[in-house]
């Protein structure tokens, strides 16, 4: 019996020294909601008491930051960061000679087929179907192909257009994925061959306006094949393609082109320092990165002086 007691005491001391008490699932979720850094969520403590004290301290600090951000939105900025990002990029592209287009959110199944998306394609299961022949667009590219097919015969080269709008994909999970997100796609169609240098220039046009450093990384796309990602700190914020591309024939596109598609919520996340893209996207739980289920801190009641206590008595 004494040996068992001694072993348990030894184990307890070892556990305490090693720090094996982590945040509870409920605490973990709450801190994540309030925007605590992912690395900090894995912290270990020597006891449940130490953990709970740290949780309370963090909760109070993060709540104050949340309230401060909401107050800043109310009295200073008046627009969420994702909308400010959109406005800045629209101004930058228009100043560079791009024309904004506005196209339908609901598209035909046939448009997806022209992009190579059939019921055997990996992206097929992510499509939100309105009915048997129409869906919510999972990307802007099909409609921009249609616009280019018309404008290439109506406008002189180069044809420069862009669109900003919502896209929808099911089963997009993770801290950097949304089922409903905002894309900005730009494309430049010319008679000259597209090249990587022009792609970098267009990426710089967007990222430079936002003050974000980036690098380009070669990768593969399930739609286009060889593509280039625009990355910030290891987070993909855009993908780019240089044409001509085999898909062009489906749309009757003549000439060369350079295109980039940016996720505005990810850009807003990086500009604000948010830890999860959900906080800056379309939401009823968040507003501009701030969790809404918080309470204002009540000011501490003033201490009563001895004189006041005497008069009351």
C-alpha positions as CSV (number, residue, x, y, z in Angstrom):
1,X,0.0,0.0,0.0
2,X,2.8,2.4,0.9
3,X,4.6,1.6,-2.3
4,X,1.4,2.3,-4.4
5,X,0.9,5.6,-2.5
6,X,4.6,6.5,-3.2
7,X,4.2,5.7,-6.9
8,X,1.1,7.8,-7.2
9,X,2.8,10.7,-5.5
10,X,5.8,10.3,-7.8
11,X,3.6,10.2,-10.9
12,X,1.7,13.4,-9.7
13,X,5.0,15.2,-9.2
14,X,6.3,14.2,-12.6
15,X,3.0,15.2,-14.3
16,X,3.1,18.6,-12.5
17,X,6.7,19.2,-13.5
18,X,6.1,18.2,-17.2
19,X,3.0,20.4,-17.5
20,X,0.5,18.1,-19.0
21,X,-2.8,19.9,-18.2
22,X,-4.1,21.6,-21.4
23,X,-7.1,23.8,-22.0
24,X,-10.4,22.0,-21.8
25,X,-12.3,21.5,-25.1
26,X,-14.7,24.3,-24.0
27,X,-11.9,26.7,-23.1
28,X,-10.0,25.8,-26.3
29,X,-13.1,26.6,-28.4
30,X,-13.8,29.9,-26.6
31,X,-10.2,31.1,-27.0
32,X,-10.2,30.2,-30.6
33,X,-13.5,32.1,-31.1
34,X,-11.9,35.2,-29.5
35,X,-9.0,35.0,-31.8
36,X,-6.3,33.6,-29.7
37,X,-3.2,32.3,-31.6
38,X,-3.4,28.7,-32.6
39,X,0.0,28.0,-31.1
40,X,-1.1,29.3,-27.7
41,X,-4.0,27.0,-27.6
42,X,-1.7,24.0,-27.2
43,X,-0.1,25.4,-24.0
44,X,0.3,23.0,-21.1
45,X,0.1,23.9,-17.4
46,X,1.2,22.2,-14.2
47,X,-2.3,22.1,-12.7
48,X,-5.9,22.7,-13.5
49,X,-5.9,25.7,-11.2
50,X,-3.0,27.3,-13.2
51,X,-4.8,26.5,-16.4
52,X,-8.1,28.1,-15.3
53,X,-6.4,31.2,-14.0
54,X,-4.6,31.6,-17.4
55,X,-7.9,31.0,-19.2
56,X,-9.7,33.7,-17.2
57,X,-6.9,36.2,-17.8
58,X,-6.8,35.5,-21.5
59,X,-10.6,35.7,-21.8
60,X,-10.7,39.1,-20.2
61,X,-7.9,40.5,-22.3
62,X,-9.3,39.1,-25.6
63,X,-12.8,40.4,-24.7
64,X,-11.4,43.9,-24.2
65,X,-9.7,43.7,-27.6
66,X,-12.9,42.5,-29.1
67,X,-14.9,45.4,-27.7
68,X,-12.2,47.8,-28.7
69,X,-12.4,46.6,-32.3
70,X,-16.2,46.9,-32.4
71,X,-15.9,50.4,-31.0
72,X,-13.3,51.3,-33.7
73,X,-15.7,50.0,-36.3
74,X,-18.6,52.1,-34.9
75,X,-16.8,55.4,-34.5
76,X,-13.9,55.4,-37.1
77,X,-13.9,52.8,-39.9
78,X,-17.7,52.2,-40.4
79,X,-17.0,49.4,-42.9
80,X,-15.6,45.9,-42.2
81,X,-12.1,45.2,-43.4
82,X,-13.2,42.8,-46.1
83,X,-15.2,45.6,-47.7
84,X,-12.3,48.1,-47.3
85,X,-10.0,45.6,-49.1
86,X,-12.5,45.3,-51.9
87,X,-12.8,49.1,-52.3
88,X,-9.0,49.5,-52.4
89,X,-8.5,46.8,-55.0
90,X,-11.4,48.1,-57.2
91,X,-9.8,51.5,-57.1
92,X,-6.4,50.1,-58.0
93,X,-7.6,48.0,-60.9
94,X,-9.8,50.8,-62.4
95,X,-6.8,53.1,-62.2
96,X,-4.8,50.5,-64.1
97,X,-7.3,50.4,-66.9
98,X,-9.4,47.4,-65.9
99,X,-13.2,47.4,-66.4
100,X,-15.4,45.9,-63.7
101,X,-18.1,43.4,-64.9
102,X,-21.1,42.0,-62.9
103,X,-22.3,38.5,-63.8
104,X,-24.9,36.1,-62.4
105,X,-24.3,34.1,-59.2
106,X,-26.5,31.2,-60.5
107,X,-24.8,29.5,-63.4
108,X,-25.7,26.5,-65.7
109,X,-24.4,23.0,-65.4
110,X,-23.2,23.4,-69.0
111,X,-20.8,26.2,-67.9
112,X,-19.2,23.8,-65.4
113,X,-18.9,21.2,-68.1
114,X,-17.0,23.6,-70.2
115,X,-14.5,24.0,-67.3
116,X,-14.0,20.3,-67.2
117,X,-16.2,19.9,-64.1
118,X,-18.4,16.7,-64.5
119,X,-19.8,14.3,-61.9
120,X,-16.4,12.5,-61.8
121,X,-14.4,15.7,-61.0
122,X,-13.1,16.2,-57.4
123,X,-14.9,19.6,-57.2
124,X,-18.2,18.2,-58.3
125,X,-19.3,17.2,-54.7
126,X,-18.5,20.7,-53.5
127,X,-21.1,22.4,-55.8
128,X,-24.3,23.8,-54.3
129,X,-27.1,22.9,-56.8
130,X,-30.2,25.0,-57.1
131,X,-31.9,22.4,-59.3
132,X,-30.9,19.7,-61.8
133,X,-29.3,22.2,-64.3
134,X,-28.2,25.2,-62.2
135,X,-25.9,25.9,-59.3
136,X,-24.4,28.6,-57.2
137,X,-21.1,29.4,-58.9
138,X,-18.1,27.8,-57.3
139,X,-15.8,30.1,-59.2
140,X,-15.9,33.3,-61.3
141,X,-14.0,31.9,-64.3
142,X,-17.0,30.5,-66.4
143,X,-18.7,33.9,-66.5
144,X,-15.5,35.7,-67.2
145,X,-14.9,33.4,-70.1
146,X,-18.3,34.3,-71.5
147,X,-17.6,38.0,-71.1
148,X,-14.2,37.7,-72.9
149,X,-15.8,35.8,-75.8
150,X,-17.9,38.9,-76.5
151,X,-15.5,41.7,-75.6
152,X,-12.6,40.3,-77.7
153,X,-14.6,41.2,-80.8
154,X,-16.0,44.5,-79.5
155,X,-13.0,46.1,-77.9
156,X,-9.4,46.6,-79.1
157,X,-6.6,44.6,-77.5
158,X,-5.8,44.4,-74.6
159,X,-9.1,43.6,-73.0
160,X,-8.8,44.0,-69.2
161,X,-11.7,43.1,-67.0
162,X,-12.3,42.0,-63.4
163,X,-15.2,40.9,-61.2
164,X,-15.8,40.8,-57.4
165,X,-18.4,38.6,-56.1
166,X,-19.5,35.7,-53.9
167,X,-18.7,32.0,-54.7
168,X,-19.9,28.9,-52.9
169,X,-18.3,25.5,-52.2
170,X,-19.4,22.7,-49.9
171,X,-17.1,20.9,-47.4
172,X,-14.5,23.7,-47.3
173,X,-13.1,23.0,-43.8
174,X,-10.3,24.5,-41.9
175,X,-9.2,27.8,-40.4
176,X,-8.6,29.3,-43.9
177,X,-11.6,27.9,-45.8
178,X,-15.2,29.1,-46.1
179,X,-18.3,27.6,-47.8
180,X,-19.3,31.2,-48.9
181,X,-16.5,33.5,-49.9
182,X,-15.7,36.5,-52.0
183,X,-13.4,36.3,-55.0
184,X,-11.8,39.0,-57.1
185,X,-10.8,37.7,-60.5
186,X,-8.9,39.8,-63.0
187,X,-7.9,38.8,-66.5
188,X,-6.0,40.6,-69.3
189,X,-6.5,39.3,-72.9
190,X,-3.9,40.4,-75.4
191,X,-2.6,39.5,-78.8
192,X,0.9,39.0,-77.3
193,X,1.9,35.8,-75.5
194,X,1.2,35.8,-71.8
195,X,4.2,35.4,-69.5
196,X,5.1,34.9,-65.9
197,X,6.5,38.5,-65.6
198,X,3.2,40.0,-66.4
199,X,1.6,37.7,-63.9
200,X,4.0,39.0,-61.2
201,X,3.2,42.6,-62.2
202,X,-0.5,42.1,-61.8
203,X,0.0,40.3,-58.5
204,X,2.1,43.3,-57.3
205,X,-0.6,45.7,-58.4
206,X,-3.0,44.0,-56.0
207,X,-0.7,43.1,-53.2
208,X,1.2,46.3,-53.2
209,X,-2.0,48.3,-52.8
210,X,-2.8,46.3,-49.7
211,X,0.8,46.6,-48.3
212,X,1.3,42.8,-48.2
213,X,4.6,41.1,-49.1
214,X,4.1,37.9,-51.1
215,X,5.9,35.3,-53.1
216,X,4.8,33.2,-56.1
217,X,4.8,29.4,-55.8
218,X,4.3,26.9,-58.7
219,X,1.6,24.4,-58.1
220,X,-1.2,22.3,-59.8
221,X,-4.9,23.1,-60.0
222,X,-7.7,20.6,-60.3
223,X,-9.1,22.8,-63.1
224,X,-6.2,24.4,-65.0
225,X,-3.3,22.1,-64.3
226,X,-0.1,24.1,-63.9
227,X,-0.8,27.3,-61.9
228,X,1.0,29.7,-59.6
229,X,-0.1,30.5,-56.1
230,X,0.3,33.9,-54.5
231,X,1.3,33.3,-50.9
232,X,1.7,35.4,-47.8
233,X,3.4,33.7,-44.9
234,X,2.6,30.2,-46.3
235,X,-1.1,31.1,-46.8
236,X,-2.4,31.0,-50.3
237,X,-4.4,34.2,-51.1
238,X,-4.6,33.8,-54.9
239,X,-4.0,31.5,-57.9
240,X,-2.9,32.5,-61.3
241,X,-2.9,31.1,-64.8
242,X,-1.2,32.2,-68.0
243,X,-3.0,31.4,-71.3
244,X,-3.6,30.2,-74.0
245,X,-5.0,27.2,-72.3
246,X,-6.8,24.1,-73.6
247,X,-10.0,25.3,-72.0
248,X,-10.1,28.4,-74.3
249,X,-11.4,26.4,-77.3
250,X,-14.6,25.7,-75.4
251,X,-15.3,29.4,-75.1
252,X,-13.9,30.6,-78.5
253,X,-11.2,32.6,-76.9
254,X,-8.5,33.9,-79.3
255,X,-5.2,35.3,-78.1
256,X,-3.1,35.1,-74.9
257,X,-4.2,36.0,-71.4
258,X,-3.1,36.3,-67.8
259,X,-5.5,35.8,-65.0
260,X,-5.4,35.9,-61.2
261,X,-8.1,35.0,-58.6
262,X,-7.9,36.5,-55.1
263,X,-9.8,35.4,-51.9
264,X,-10.8,38.7,-50.2
265,X,-11.5,37.1,-46.8
266,X,-8.0,35.7,-46.7
267,X,-6.5,39.1,-47.6
268,X,-8.7,40.7,-44.9
269,X,-7.6,38.1,-42.4
270,X,-3.9,38.8,-43.0
271,X,-4.4,42.6,-42.8
272,X,-6.2,42.4,-39.5
273,X,-4.1,39.7,-38.0
274,X,-7.2,37.5,-37.4
275,X,-6.4,33.8,-36.7
276,X,-9.4,32.4,-38.6
277,X,-10.9,33.5,-41.9
278,X,-14.4,32.9,-40.5
279,X,-14.1,35.9,-38.3
280,X,-13.8,38.3,-41.3
281,X,-16.3,36.6,-43.7
282,X,-20.0,36.7,-44.0
283,X,-21.3,35.8,-40.5
284,X,-24.0,36.3,-37.8
285,X,-21.5,35.3,-35.1
286,X,-18.7,37.8,-36.0
287,X,-18.5,41.3,-37.2
288,X,-15.2,42.5,-38.8
289,X,-13.2,39.9,-36.9
290,X,-14.9,40.5,-33.6
291,X,-16.9,37.7,-31.9
292,X,-20.3,39.1,-31.0
293,X,-21.2,36.9,-28.0
294,X,-19.2,39.0,-25.5
295,X,-20.4,41.3,-22.7
296,X,-19.2,44.7,-21.8
297,X,-17.0,44.7,-18.7
298,X,-18.8,46.4,-15.8
299,X,-16.8,49.1,-14.1
300,X,-15.7,48.3,-10.6
301,X,-17.8,50.0,-8.0
302,X,-16.0,52.9,-6.2
303,X,-14.7,52.1,-2.7
304,X,-16.6,53.8,0.1
305,X,-14.6,55.9,2.4
306,X,-14.8,55.5,6.2
307,X,-16.5,58.9,6.4
308,X,-19.2,57.7,3.9
309,X,-19.6,54.5,5.9
310,X,-20.1,56.5,9.1
311,X,-22.7,58.7,7.6
312,X,-24.6,55.7,6.3
313,X,-24.5,54.1,9.7
